[in-house]
Amino acid sequence: MGHKGKCPICGKPVVHEFRPFCSKRCADLDLQKWLSNSYAVPGEPVDPETLPKDEAE
């Protein structure tokens, strides 16, 4: 069963070993984006005053 598609980072063909990426480099770039909070889900702004104390930090 082959995995067809393009790397979400650079657009090159996916390599099975690194799917859904084309290389370890692109997989590492994606991980770095997650760890640096570069990815975010859009939503309404939240007032920190309305959050429970354990979520406000």
C-alpha positions in Angstrom: 0.0 0.0 0.0 1.8 3.2 -1.2 1.3 6.5 0.4 0.8 9.2 -2.3 0.9 12.9 -1.6 3.0 15.9 -1.1 5.1 16.9 1.9 3.1 19.6 3.9 6.4 21.5 4.5 8.0 21.7 1.1 5.6 20.0 -1.4 8.0 17.2 -2.5 6.7 13.7 -2.9 6.2 11.8 0.4 8.8 9.2 1.4 7.2 6.2 3.3 9.9 6.2 6.0 9.1 9.9 6.9 5.4 10.1 6.0 3.6 12.4 5.8 6.9 14.2 5.0 9.6 13.8 2.4 12.6 13.7 4.8 13.8 13.8 8.4 14.6 17.5 7.8 10.9 18.4 7.0 9.7 16.2 9.9 12.0 18.0 12.3 10.9 21.4 10.9 7.2 20.4 11.6 8.1 19.3 15.1 10.0 22.6 15.8 6.8 24.5 14.7 4.7 22.5 17.2 7.2 23.0 20.0 7.5 26.8 19.4 3.7 27.2 19.3 3.9 28.4 15.6 0.7 26.3 15.0 -2.5 27.7 16.4 -6.2 27.0 16.1 -8.1 30.2 15.4 -10.7 31.1 18.0 -12.2 33.9 20.0 -9.8 35.9 22.3 -10.1 34.8 25.9 -9.9 37.1 28.9 -7.5 35.5 31.4 -9.7 36.8 34.2 -12.4 34.4 33.1 -10.2 31.3 33.2 -10.0 29.0 36.2 -6.9 29.7 38.2 -5.1 26.5 37.1 -5.5 27.5 33.4 -4.6 31.2 33.6 -0.8 30.5 33.7 
